[in-house]
Amino acid sequence: MFRRLPYPPLVAFVLALAPVAASLQANQPAPEAILMANPNADHPAYADLITAIKQTVDQDQMISGVVSAIKRQFASMPEFAEAEADSPGLIEEVAASLRPILTRQNRRVQALYRPEMVALFASSLTPAEARSIAEFRRFDLGRKLAGAVMQAYAPDATLSGIQSETPVTADQVREDISTAVVSGIGQLSPEELCQMGEMVMANPALLKLQQVNPAIQQILVKMENEPLTTEENTARDEAVEAVFDRRFFAQ
């Protein structure tokens, strides 16, 4: 039916770029990309930055956004649409049965690519810059922005190839992220936007994140295209088949 079970990429990392989007709306220039040979590449500030970003993202909400997008994709498939017409609620049940598999897969892939993400931050930020970004993410306004962006996140472009099983592209990842960030920024009041701009201008490290954006997105593309394990393949197939069996073949 479909080989690549979509999972939520670690949008948390990209949400760190939301302050950059706000500053760019004010036409503030982003710095030129500078990669450095960092003698402190193993500094704990980089791992703590990832922790801070993850702490400000509701993982359950992220999974819910992905499940909702999956349901929309299923509804567009003729075989699912026909089955739904014959047995209303089937798509909802199939999507719900996939949720725990998505959750486990998401944790696995996040852990798999965490070292690469840490290395990327270490090659682009000093430990002091990483600490300052982590502090912003734990600040009330940083948390609010992350929550608003996460609430708006809907990976419809990323999942658009689920039926044809085509690889996810950088353009698809970028489209979903950009849509969510713009929507999330739109949830802030004029006063909060002003405060955000002031914080960004006072903390050049937040603007410096702009230079990391393309590299982060490339990692996210690899995460999206990470193959399922044998166990995940089996669990996915069994979950979908169980729903169809209950609805169409149960005696």
Stockholm file with secondary structure:
# STOCKHOLM 1.0

chainA/1-251         MFRRLPYPPLVAFVLALAPVAASLQANQPAPEAILMANPNADHPAYADLITAIKQTVDQDQMISGVVSAIKRQFASMPEFAEAEADSPGLIEEVAASLRPILTRQNRRVQALYRPEMVALFASSLTPAEARSIAEFRRFDLGRKLAGAVMQAYAPDATLSGIQSETPVTADQVREDISTAVVSGIGQLSPEELCQMGEMVMANPALLKLQQVNPAIQQILVKMENEPLTTEENTARDEAVEAVFDRRFFAQ
#=GR chainA/1-251 SS CCSCCCCCCCHHHHHTTHHHHHHHHTTCCCCCCCCCCCTTTTCHHHHHHHHHHHHTSCHHHHHHHHHHHHHHHHHHSHHHHHHHHHSTTHHHHHHHHHHHHHHHHHHHHHHHHHHHHHHHHHHHCCHHHHHHHHHHHHSHHHHHHHHHHHHHCCCTTGGGGTTTTCCCCHHHHHHHHHHHHHHHHHTSCHHHHHHHHHHHHHCHHHHHGGGGHHHHHHHHHHHHTCCCCHHHHHHHHHHHHHHHIIIIICC
#=GC SS_cons         CCSCCCCCCCHHHHHTTHHHHHHHHTTCCCCCCCCCCCTTTTCHHHHHHHHHHHHTSCHHHHHHHHHHHHHHHHHHSHHHHHHHHHSTTHHHHHHHHHHHHHHHHHHHHHHHHHHHHHHHHHHHCCHHHHHHHHHHHHSHHHHHHHHHHHHHCCCTTGGGGTTTTCCCCHHHHHHHHHHHHHHHHHTSCHHHHHHHHHHHHHCHHHHHGGGGHHHHHHHHHHHHTCCCCHHHHHHHHHHHHHHHIIIIICC
//
